[in-house]
Amino acid sequence: MSQSQTQDDNSQNTLDPNWCSDALDLGLDYGMQTVAVRAGQHRTDEGEHSEPIFTTSSYVYQSAADAAAHFNGTKTGNVYSRHTNPSVRTFERRLAALEKGERAVATASGMGAILTMCLAYLKAGDHLLAANQLFGSSIGLFNNYVAKFGVEVSYVDCFNNEAWANAIQPNTKVIYCESPSNPLAQICDLGYLSQLCKANDILLVVDNCFATPALQRPLELGADVVIHSATKYLDGQGRVLGGALVGSDTLMQEAFTVVRSGGISMSPFNAWVFTKGLETLKLRMQAHCQNANQVAEFLVNHPNVSTVHFSGVSDHPAHELAGRQHHMKDGYGAIMGFEVKPSSNLDEKSAAWHVIDSTRMVSITNNLGDAKTTMTHPATTTHFRLTPEARAEAGVKDGLIRLSVGLEDVDDIIKDLARGLDSL
């Protein structure tokens, strides 16, 4: 059951008012920006206009019987903030509305959301099939911990539909991908993967962190679960950590049980920050994409750049697919990878480091999705724990730089990148 809906009339469960009221009637089919600004909020008796922060660990009941009813499930409401919190619930409701999902479950971080997915939908003897092109920490989680508990894990090229089909086993329970991927911004054919999963009774889980619901809604393309590192664009200013899963009531109840039992819960303050971040998500993503398209054009035409990994480039193999899957016109995201050519006295890694170290404005950091442009060298940061063979399979070369294009004046971003590229 969705937290924003009452149960059937025949149910014995009594619902607290704060679990069913919403400041915006989603049945009236409002546009995305309206949903981003107003959905999910429950106003208290104080009549506040802005969403409050409920910094409380526990809740008070009217009587011993009332407390017992909350604990035994005959009355739905808050029990403990490790389970539920009004500030967290507002964020969950709003994100679910934006992703067109029935329910969202918030977590302490993006990796917490991925761990929750594994614990909720996999068990010993199952097979997890994932894309080669993933965030390094995701691969580390799958290989070092999920596999340790008896789950078989294998990887395929995210853009190779035939490889996905050939890698399915009788015990495959989850297909997991990022689209766009980290750090090469590669695109998966989500429609194809959805059909493949449905034909084989497999859950399709899509990390939508790079696109966000402003550009892409994987549930509408056939995915079963959407994963977010809310730390990135949902916040948009690099302030707090958080993650989320979005999907059906049934699947999210399984995820919620893991979060409740495992303590992977989001703090009320962080949830409030994310809720306010969602208000400007669409506007920010439009600006991010506009800047990224211009930066990509500069990089494509620079003589010291060998390859630009960005689906907004017209000759990118997934350019047409991205245009179909992303519902914002010319919205290809703002994350790209570009490979620097070696020079006469610098190898690929040294040339990439030279470009990074020559910047004066762009932030050298592993975070992304920030209002500030950021860059990192994946082979020695986000993917350094992978073996050289695994990095090669993921396309993470020594000359690769990952760039998260921010909201500064685009000419200033380009000038800063040119400092190092021009001097190679």
C-alpha positions in Angstrom: 0.0 0.0 0.0 1.3 3.5 -0.9 2.0 5.6 2.1 -0.1 8.4 0.4 -3.1 6.2 0.1 -5.6 4.7 2.6 -6.2 1.0 2.6 -9.3 -0.7 1.3 -12.5 0.1 3.2 -12.6 -3.5 4.4 -9.2 -3.2 6.1 -8.9 -3.4 9.8 -6.1 -0.9 9.7 -6.8 2.7 10.9 -4.8 5.3 9.1 -3.4 8.4 10.8 -4.4 11.6 8.9 -0.8 12.5 8.3 -0.3 9.3 6.3 -3.0 10.1 3.7 -3.3 13.8 3.2 -1.2 15.7 0.6 -1.0 19.3 -0.1 -1.4 18.6 -3.9 -4.0 16.4 -5.4 -2.0 14.2 -7.8 -5.2 13.0 -9.4 -5.5 16.4 -11.2 -2.6 15.5 -13.5 -0.3 18.5 -12.7 2.9 19.2 -14.7 6.3 18.1 -13.5 7.4 21.4 -12.2 4.2 21.8 -10.1 4.7 18.3 -8.7 8.4 19.2 -7.9 7.4 22.2 -6.0 4.2 21.1 -4.1 3.7 17.3 -4.0 4.1 15.1 -0.9 3.7 17.7 1.8 1.4 17.2 4.7 0.7 20.4 6.5 0.4 20.2 10.3 -2.1 22.1 12.5 0.3 25.0 12.4 -0.5 25.6 8.8 3.1 26.1 7.7 3.7 26.9 4.0 7.2 25.5 3.7 8.0 21.9 4.7 9.2 21.6 8.3 12.1 19.5 9.6 10.9 16.8 12.1 14.1 16.3 14.1 12.7 13.7 16.4 13.8 10.1 17.0 10.5 8.9 18.5 6.8 9.7 18.7 4.2 10.0 21.4 1.0 8.0 21.5 -2.4 8.8 23.1 -2.5 5.7 25.2 -0.9 2.3 25.8 -3.5 0.9 23.5 -2.7 3.5 20.8 1.0 2.6 21.1 0.2 -1.1 20.8 -1.9 -0.5 17.7 1.0 1.3 16.0 3.4 -1.5 16.8 1.2 -4.4 15.9 0.1 -2.8 12.6 -3.6 -2.3 13.3 -3.0 1.5 13.1 -0.6 2.9 10.6 1.6 5.8 11.7 5.0 6.8 13.0 6.8 4.4 15.4 10.5 5.4 15.3 12.5 7.6 12.9 14.6 4.6 11.8 11.3 3.4 10.3 9.5 6.5 9.3 9.7 10.3 9.7 7.4 13.0 8.3 10.3 14.9 6.7 11.6 11.8 5.0 8.1 10.8 4.0 7.6 14.1 2.2 10.7 13.6 0.2 9.7 10.0 -0.6 6.2 11.1 -1.8 7.6 13.9 -4.0 10.2 11.7 -5.6 7.7 8.9 -6.2 5.4 11.4 -7.9 8.2 12.7 -10.1 9.3 9.2 -11.2 5.6 8.2 -11.7 6.1 5.4 -9.1 3.7 4.2 -6.5 6.1 4.6 -3.6 9.7 5.6 -2.8 12.0 4.5 0.0 14.7 6.8 1.2 18.1 5.6 2.3 21.2 7.1 4.0 23.2 7.2 0.7 23.1 6.1 -2.9 25.2 3.0 -2.0 22.7 2.4 0.8 20.0 2.2 -1.8 21.9 -0.3 -3.9 22.7 -2.4 -0.9 19.0 -2.3 0.0 18.1 -3.5 -3.5 20.5 -6.4 -3.1 19.1 -7.4 0.3 15.5 -7.0 -0.7 15.5 -8.9 -4.1 18.4 -11.4 -4.0 19.3 -14.4 -1.9 21.9 -17.1 -1.9 21.8 -19.1 -5.1 20.4 -16.2 -7.2 22.2 -14.6 -10.1 22.7 -10.8 -10.5 23.4 -9.7 -14.1 24.9 -6.2 -14.3 26.5 -3.9 -16.8 30.2 -3.6 -17.0 29.8 0.2 -17.0 29.1 0.9 -13.4 30.3 3.1 -10.6 33.4 1.4 -9.1 31.8 1.2 -5.6 28.8 -0.7 -7.1 31.1 -3.3 -8.6 33.0 -3.5 -5.3 29.8 -4.1 -3.4 28.6 -6.8 -5.8 32.0 -8.6 -6.1 33.2 -8.3 -2.5 30.1 -8.6 -0.4 27.0 -9.6 -2.4 28.9 -12.5 -3.9 30.2 -13.5 -0.5 26.7 -14.4 0.6 26.1 -16.8 -2.3 24.8 -14.6 -5.1 26.4 -15.2 -8.4 27.4 -11.9 -10.2 28.3 -11.4 -13.9 28.7 -8.5 -16.2 28.1 -7.6 -19.8 28.5 -4.6 -22.1 25.5 -2.3 -21.3 24.9 -1.4 -25.0 25.1 -5.0 -26.3 21.5 -6.3 -26.3 22.6 -9.8 -27.5 25.1 -10.0 -24.7 22.4 -9.3 -22.1 20.2 -12.1 -23.6 23.0 -14.6 -23.8 24.1 -14.0 -20.2 20.7 -14.8 -18.6 20.7 -17.9 -16.5 17.8 -19.9 -15.0 18.6 -18.3 -11.6 18.9 -14.7 -12.9 16.7 -12.6 -10.6 17.9 -9.0 -11.2 19.3 -7.1 -14.1 21.0 -4.0 -12.9 22.3 -1.1 -15.0 23.1 2.6 -15.0 21.7 4.7 -17.9 23.6 6.9 -18.4 26.5 5.1 -16.9 29.4 6.2 -14.7 31.9 7.5 -16.0 31.3 7.1 -19.7 27.6 8.2 -19.9 26.7 5.2 -21.9 23.0 4.4 -22.6 21.1 1.1 -22.1 18.2 0.2 -24.3 15.7 0.2 -21.4 12.8 -0.9 -23.6 14.6 -4.0 -24.8 15.8 -4.8 -21.3 12.3 -4.5 -20.0 11.0 -6.9 -22.6 13.8 -9.3 -21.8 13.2 -9.2 -18.1 9.4 -9.6 -18.4 9.9 -12.7 -20.6 12.2 -14.3 -18.1 10.6 -13.1 -14.8 13.5 -10.9 -13.9 13.5 -7.6 -12.1 14.9 -4.7 -14.1 16.7 -2.2 -11.8 17.9 1.1 -13.3 20.2 3.7 -11.7 18.7 7.0 -12.9 21.1 9.2 -11.0 22.7 10.9 -14.0 19.4 11.6 -15.9 17.0 12.2 -13.0 13.2 12.2 -13.6 13.7 15.6 -15.2 15.2 13.8 -18.3 14.1 10.2 -18.0 11.6 8.0 -16.1 12.7 4.4 -16.3 9.5 3.1 -14.8 7.6 4.4 -17.8 10.1 2.6 -20.0 9.4 -0.7 -18.3 11.9 -0.8 -15.3 10.7 -2.3 -12.1 12.8 -0.3 -9.7 14.6 3.0 -10.0 17.7 3.8 -7.9 19.0 7.2 -7.0 22.0 8.7 -5.3 20.1 11.7 -4.1 23.5 13.2 -3.2 23.9 14.1 -6.8 21.3 16.1 -8.8 18.4 15.6 -6.5 20.2 17.9 -4.0 22.1 19.7 -6.7 24.5 21.6 -4.5 26.7 18.9 -3.0 25.4 19.4 0.6 24.2 16.1 2.0 24.2 12.3 1.4 21.2 10.3 0.6 19.7 7.7 -1.7 16.3 6.3 -2.8 14.5 3.5 -4.5 11.2 4.0 -6.4 8.8 1.4 -7.7 5.6 -0.5 -6.9 4.0 -0.6 -3.5 4.9 -4.3 -3.3 8.5 -4.0 -4.2 9.0 -0.9 -2.1 7.5 -2.7 1.0 10.4 -5.2 0.7 12.9 -2.4 0.4 11.3 -0.6 3.3 11.6 -3.6 5.5 15.3 -3.8 4.8 15.8 -0.1 5.6 13.8 -0.4 8.8 15.6 -3.5 10.0 19.1 -2.6 8.8 19.1 1.0 9.8 19.9 2.3 6.4 17.6 5.3 6.9 17.8 8.9 5.8 18.1 11.7 8.3 15.2 14.2 8.5 17.5 17.1 7.8 18.9 15.5 4.7 15.4 14.6 3.5 14.4 18.3 3.9 17.4 19.4 1.8 16.5 16.9 -0.9 12.8 18.0 -0.9 13.9 21.6 -1.4 16.3 20.5 -4.1 13.5 18.8 -6.0 11.8 22.1 -6.4 14.4 23.3 -8.8 15.4 20.0 -10.4 13.9 20.5 -13.8 15.1 24.0 -14.1 18.6 23.0 -13.0 18.8 20.1 -15.4 17.7 22.2 -18.3 20.6 24.6 -17.6 23.1 21.7 -16.9 22.2 20.2 -20.3 22.5 23.4 -22.2 26.0 24.0 -20.8 27.0 20.3 -21.3 26.0 20.4 -25.0 28.3 23.4 -25.6 31.2 21.9 -23.6 30.9 18.6 -25.5 31.1 20.5 -28.8 34.3 22.3 -27.6 35.9 19.0 -26.6 34.9 17.2 -29.8 36.7 19.8 -31.8 39.8 20.1 -29.7 42.9 18.5 -31.3 44.2 17.1 -28.0 41.0 15.1 -27.2 40.7 11.7 -28.8 37.2 10.7 -27.7 34.2 12.3 -26.1 31.8 9.9 -24.3 28.6 11.8 -24.3 25.3 10.8 -26.0 24.6 14.4 -27.0 27.3 14.1 -29.6 25.6 13.5 -33.0 27.8 10.5 -34.0 27.7 8.8 -30.6 26.3 5.3 -31.0 23.5 5.9 -28.5 22.6 9.4 -29.7 19.3 8.4 -31.3 18.4 6.0 -28.4 19.1 8.7 -25.8 16.9 11.1 -27.7 14.0 8.6 -27.5 14.5 7.7 -23.9 15.1 11.2 -22.5 11.9 13.2 -22.7 13.6 16.6 -22.4 14.5 18.1 -25.8 18.3 18.1 -26.3 18.6 16.8 -22.7 21.5 14.3 -22.7 22.6 14.9 -19.1 25.7 16.8 -18.0 28.1 14.0 -17.2 30.7 13.1 -19.8 34.0 11.4 -20.2 36.7 12.6 -22.5 40.0 11.0 -23.3 43.1 13.1 -23.6 45.8 12.3 -26.2 49.3 11.7 -24.9 51.9 14.3 -25.9 55.6 13.9 -26.9 56.7 14.0 -23.3 53.5 12.8 -21.4 51.8 9.4 -21.4 48.0 9.2 -21.3 47.7 9.4 -17.5 50.2 12.2 -17.2 48.4 14.2 -19.9 45.1 13.7 -18.2 46.5 14.8 -14.9 48.1 17.9 -16.6 44.6 18.9 -17.9 43.1 18.4 -14.4 45.9 20.3 -12.6 45.8 23.2 -15.1 42.3 24.2 -14.1 41.8 27.3 -11.9 38.0 27.1 -11.4 36.7 23.6 -12.0 36.7 21.6 -8.8 38.9 18.5 -8.6 36.5 16.1 -6.7 34.8 12.8 -7.1 31.4 14.2 -6.5 29.1 15.1 -9.4 25.7 16.6 -10.1 26.7 19.8 -8.3 26.0 23.4 -9.3 29.8 23.7 -9.6 31.6 21.9 -12.4 33.7 19.0 -11.1 36.2 16.7 -12.7 38.1 13.6 -11.7 40.5 10.9 -13.1 38.4 7.7 -12.7 41.3 5.3 -13.2 43.0 6.6 -10.0 39.9 7.6 -8.0 36.4 6.2 -8.4 37.6 3.0 -10.2 41.1 2.6 -8.7 40.1 -0.5 -6.7 39.2 -2.4 -9.8 41.8 -4.6 -11.5 43.3 -3.3 -14.7 41.3 -5.9 -16.5 38.0 -4.8 -14.9 38.8 -1.2 -15.7 39.5 -2.1 -19.3 36.2 -3.9 -19.6 34.5 -0.8 -18.2 36.3 1.4 -20.7 38.1 3.3 -18.0 41.4 4.2 -19.6 44.4 6.1 -18.2 43.6 9.1 -20.4 40.0 9.4 -19.3 38.6 12.4 -17.4 35.1 12.5 -16.0 33.5 15.9 -16.2 30.3 17.0 -14.4 29.3 20.2 -16.2 27.9 22.7 -13.7 25.9 26.0 -13.8 28.7 28.5 -14.2 29.0 30.7 -17.3 29.7 28.1 -20.0 32.4 30.2 -21.5 34.3 30.2 -18.2 34.0 26.4 -18.1 35.4 26.0 -21.6 38.3 28.5 -20.9 39.3 26.5 -17.8 39.4 23.2 -19.6 41.3 24.8 -22.5 44.2 25.9 -20.1 45.5 22.3 -19.9 44.3 21.0 -23.2 45.9 23.9 -25.2 49.3 23.5 -23.4 49.8 19.7 -24.0 
